[in-house]
Structure formats: C-alpha cells, structure tokens
Amino acid sequence: MKHRILFAILMSFTLSLVMSAWITFLNIGARADFIELWMHSWVLAWPAAGIISFIAGPFLHGLAHKLAAKI
C-alpha cells in the first residue's frame, strides 16, 4: 500500500506539473505572468490527478498487462 500511495503522489505530481504547463502555454502563450498562472493551474490539478492516479492506477496496471500479453 505504501508503494501505491508513493507512486500515485509521484506520478500525479509529474503529470500534473508538465500537463498544466503545456495547457497553460497553449492557452495564454509566453506571458510575463506565465509562471504565476501555471502554478495556479498546477495547484488545482495536482489533487485531482493524485486521486485519479490512486483510484485508476491498479485497474490500468492490470489492463496494461492484459494488453501487453495479447500483443
């Protein structure tokens, strides 16, 4: 369980950080307040990503194993 929680935290941190930067950049471009707006988006995205990662992670891990076995 400890591994699952740590994995969800690290994966959601990484994905939400990169994705919020990308989407913020696509929406507003490189402005002077980009970092501030990006961090605001990331703070909102990380908790949601963490919950989704924790809940969906085991199912998606199993699905990946089944798909890989068929390929």
Summary of the structure (lengths in Angstrom):
residues: 71
radius of gyration: 15.3
end to end distance: 29.6
largest distance: 49.1
contacts: 171
relative contact order: 0.16
helix: 90%
strand: 0%
